[in-house]
Structures are given as C-alpha cells and as structure tokens.
Amino acid sequence: MPHVYNDGTYNVCYFKHEDGRGIEIDVKIYGSQQLRIRNIGEYEAEQISSSNPDLRIQKVTYQEDKKELILSLNAHDFQGERGIITLLSPAK
C-alpha cells in the first residue's frame, strides 16, 4: 500500500488511497520540500495536480528501485501553504 515517507518540514493532514482511482494527500508545506510517496507503481499516477495554485509542483521524479515517487513542491508563503495533491490513476 502506498504511503508518505514523512521526513520533511510539512504536515500530512490526511492520506487517501483508492485502488484503481488514485491518491489524495492533504498537506501543508513550508518553503521548498520533497514529498516522497513509497510503494507506488511508476504508472499509478498518470496525472498529478495541486488544489492550491500557491503550492506548486516543481518536479516529479520516480525511483524504480524503491518504487518511490518524489514530488518537489514549493509553497509561496514561507509560513506554509495547504492544499490537496491528487495523483490520478490511468483509466482502466
């Protein structure tokens, strides 16, 4: 099962995974951080978006050996930006 590796300066408010549909992560990010999602297949996230335009996804990297998706995020306000990061699975 996918999960967030919580090792940065951010708060994960909730994490929701639905097989075949995708993942939603409600997160508050401070500054620039890397959000690491473990146990995710490379093609499990066809589309990645943020609900908050001030919480930007700068870069997406996938490490196949770890089955880890790394999202480089940037919060406009250094006091933190909260938003929902959505990873949609491909339609089956």
C-alpha positions in Angstrom: 0.0 0.0 0.0 1.3 3.5 -0.9 2.3 5.8 2.0 4.1 9.1 2.5 7.6 9.0 3.9 7.3 11.8 6.4 10.8 13.2 6.6 10.4 16.9 5.7 9.1 20.2 7.0 5.5 19.5 6.2 2.3 18.2 7.8 0.3 15.4 6.2 -3.3 16.1 7.3 -4.8 13.1 5.6 -3.8 10.4 3.0 -6.4 8.6 1.0 -5.6 5.8 -1.5 -8.3 4.1 -3.6 -7.2 1.1 -5.8 -7.7 1.9 -9.4 -8.6 5.6 -8.8 -5.6 7.3 -7.3 -4.3 9.1 -4.2 -5.2 12.3 -2.4 -2.8 13.9 0.1 -3.9 16.9 2.1 -0.6 18.5 3.1 0.8 21.8 4.5 4.2 22.6 3.0 6.7 25.1 4.4 9.1 26.5 1.8 10.5 24.0 -0.7 10.2 20.3 0.2 10.3 16.9 -1.3 7.3 14.8 -0.7 8.2 11.1 -1.0 5.5 8.5 -1.7 6.6 4.9 -1.3 5.2 1.7 -2.7 3.7 3.3 -5.8 4.0 1.9 -9.3 5.5 4.1 -12.0 2.3 4.3 -14.0 0.0 4.5 -11.0 0.0 8.3 -11.2 -1.0 9.4 -14.7 -1.9 12.9 -13.7 -0.6 14.9 -10.7 -2.1 18.2 -9.5 -2.3 20.6 -6.6 -5.6 22.2 -5.5 -3.8 25.3 -4.4 -2.0 27.4 -7.1 0.4 28.8 -4.4 1.5 25.2 -3.7 3.4 24.4 -6.9 4.7 21.0 -8.1 8.2 21.9 -9.4 9.4 18.5 -10.4 8.3 14.8 -10.4 10.8 12.0 -10.1 10.3 8.3 -10.0 12.9 5.9 -8.5 12.0 2.5 -9.8 14.3 0.5 -7.5 12.5 1.9 -4.4 9.0 2.2 -6.1 9.1 5.8 -4.8 7.6 8.9 -6.4 9.3 12.2 -5.3 7.4 15.4 -5.7 9.4 18.6 -5.4 6.9 21.1 -4.0 7.2 24.9 -3.4 5.0 26.9 -1.1 4.6 30.6 -2.0 4.1 31.6 1.7 7.1 30.6 3.9 4.6 30.3 6.8 3.1 27.4 4.9 0.6 26.6 2.1 -2.0 23.9 2.4 -3.5 22.0 -0.5 -4.6 18.6 -1.8 -2.1 16.9 -4.0 -4.0 14.5 -6.3 -2.4 11.6 -8.2 -4.9 10.1 -10.6 -4.5 6.5 -11.9 -4.9 5.8 -15.6 -8.4 4.8 -16.7 -8.9 1.1 -17.0 
